[in-house]
């Protein structure tokens, strides 16, 4: 029997966290023991690292304070944008993918309480992985008797709460402006933007020219004792009580303010997403069924591909990882032979990842497999339609870095084309030979696919090495 009163804030928070834990276990189904072992080992190792390096980390607390304040402020800004990106994604899931909102709205509980618990759950989920990597280091230092960085606990909690409130505000604002139909896409784009900002901030040292980087560093140095509010998070990390209390008040106050001010908007948005869309007459139906069976199926697969939520964001992330790596290789390698090989390796690896993303909607996210299997359509024709659409999408998206290589480094184009084509073809073969077996949409989740696993990653790396070797030979 639960020790918490049913309907209370803590009871609802436990409900949200229980559902989040079930989602995590569902994502790792079949690998729960492996994931738990790796996670536990990582936590223990981070505790050991924090315990062993505690004197060194403690000395950083008082050395070169101006530089330390600036570094910590940049880290806090990157962490907040990362939290905010995840908070927006969780807010969208709360509106569109959770199956308990209609029950919560019809229950005898105030909407403010429901929203407070949901925001707290979003804060926990948004900051789970970064906090999981930082807190063990702090625990190791505390176990050894060093408390100079203890303010990090409060700062991480305040950042997570503030990001949850900000993410919910942005999501509900988009809901009021754009309506439920376009809010999901706009919020995904916004989450991708903040995630990209967080990643690019970590790569600024490699992307910015040396002169501009030094000028920005000097111009951003804190002055007058760092009394302005933008330095409060860094000062709170260093253990100052007043900034720490201010950040905690901001985080808690943001959650309470958003829950009070946006409760009605939240309820209205939930009701709009739960309601049936307005029916309208379809136009151009006759034209969609012209051109033969293969043409009709190809148009259907293309429409489903472009409608897939989050597809553009996932592809964009792959380009984000490619560009900083290529720039870093170009600057560090100079004219050495390792630079072309590294660029070809990264391009082939990214092409394999993009191919995995683009073949997922036709082969791994087709929720109508039971219907197509019993339809009076040859299975080969349906497979050909999926392949045509996937190859066309790969040619358009995967061809962009090849165009850049052909324009800037034409000597590498043959090796890059061969390795990228091999990586994409392998991904297509994996998806076509062993497509994922999906459950019905109402049961949630899907079985893991063969193309999305360690095998696919190792194959991408293998083709990347093959392309790097080929670039050195040609």
KAJO-V744279 format. One record per residue. PHI is phi in whole degrees, -180 to 180 (999 if undefined). Layout:
((PHI) (PHI))
This chain:
((999) (-71) (-83) (-97) (-69) (-58) (92) (-78) (-64) (-66) (-65) (-67) (-64) (-62) (-63) (-64) (-69) (-65) (-66) (-64) (-65) (-65) (-63) (-66) (-68) (-67) (-67) (-107) (-59) (89) (-128) (-61) (-65) (-65) (-63) (-63) (-66) (-64) (-65) (-64) (-64) (-63) (-63) (-65) (-65) (-66) (-61) (-66) (-63) (-61) (-68) (-76) (-98) (-57) (-62) (-66) (-66) (-69) (-67) (-64) (-63) (-114) (-92) (49) (-64) (-63) (-65) (-66) (-62) (-68) (-63) (-66) (-65) (-64) (-64) (-64) (-62) (-64) (-65) (-67) (-66) (-66) (-61) (-66) (-60) (-68) (-65) (-65) (-62) (-69) (-65) (-65) (-63) (-65) (-85) (-111) (-117) (-83) (-99) (-115) (-69) (-65) (-70) (-66) (-68) (-91) (-85) (-80) (-128) (-67) (-63) (-62) (-67) (-62) (-71) (-61) (-66) (-68) (-66) (-64) (-65) (-62) (-63) (-65) (-69) (-64) (-100) (-63) (-69) (-61) (-66) (-63) (-87) (-94) (-60) (-59) (-61) (-66) (-61) (-62) (-68) (-65) (-63) (-93) (96) (-105) (-114) (-69) (-105) (-65) (-65) (-63) (-57) (-67) (-66) (-63) (-64) (-66) (-63) (-65) (-66) (-65) (-65) (-63) (-66) (-67) (-63) (-65) (-63) (-64) (-65) (-70) (-66) (-64) (-64) (-71) (-82) (-104) (87) (-67) (-70) (-101) (-64) (-61) (-67) (-64) (-68) (-63) (-63) (-65) (-63) (-64) (-62) (-69) (-63) (-65) (-62) (-63) (-69) (-66) (-63) (-74) (-104) (-62) (-63) (-89) (-86) (-84) (-62) (-61) (-63) (-65) (-64) (-67) (-65) (-63) (-62) (-69) (-72) (-93) (-62) (-69) (-130) (57) (73) (56) (-88) (-72) (-60) (-65) (-98) (-62) (-59) (-66) (-66) (-66) (-62) (-79) (100) (-75) (-70) (-64) (-61) (-64) (-66) (-65) (-65) (-62) (-65) (-65) (-64) (-66) (-64) (-64) (-65) (-66) (-67) (-66) (-64) (-78) (-84) (-113) (-60) (-67) (-64) (-63) (-63) (-65) (-64) (-64) (-64) (-68) (-72) (-83) (-76) (-75) (-68) (-69) (-73) (-144) (-70) (-75) (-119) (69) (-67) (-62) (-70) (-75) (-113) (-110) (99) (97) (-66) (-64) (-66) (-64) (-65) (-66) (-66) (-63) (-66) (-65) (-64) (-66) (-65) (-73) (-84) (-64) (-70) (81) (-65) (-63) (-65) (-66) (-66) (-61) (-60) (-64) (-66) (-62) (-74) (-76) (-62) (-61) (-65) (-65) (-64) (-64) (-63) (-65) (-79) (-81) (-82) (64) (-102) (-71) (-76) (-74) (-65) (-61) (-63) (-65) (-65) (-65) (-61) (-64) (-66) (-66) (-64) (-67) (-63) (-62) (-68) (-65) (-63) (-62) (-67) (-77) (-86) (-64) (-61) (-70) (-105) (-115) (-124) (-83) (-85) (-115) (-64) (-64) (-74) (-69) (-68) (-102) (-77) (-77) (-130) (-60) (-61) (-65) (-65) (-64) (-64) (-63) (-63) (-63) (-67) (-60) (-67) (-64) (-66) (-64) (-65) (-65) (-65) (-75) (-78) (-70) (-78) (-63) (-65) (-68) (-64) (-66) (-63) (-64) (-81) (-98) (-133) (-62) (-66) (-88) (-61) (-61) (-64) (-66) (-63) (-67) (-69) (-67) (-64) (-66) (-64) (-66) (-64) (-65) (-62) (-62) (-65) (-62) (-70) (-76) (-76) (-135) (-67) (-72) (-94) (-94) (-90) (-65) (-58) (-68) (-90) (66) (80) (-151) (-74) (-65) (-98) (-69) (-78) (-117) (-170) (-63) (-60) (-63) (-64) (-65) (-67) (-59) (-64) (-62) (-67) (-63) (-64) (-61) (-65) (-64) (-65) (-65) (-66) (-77) (-83) (-68))
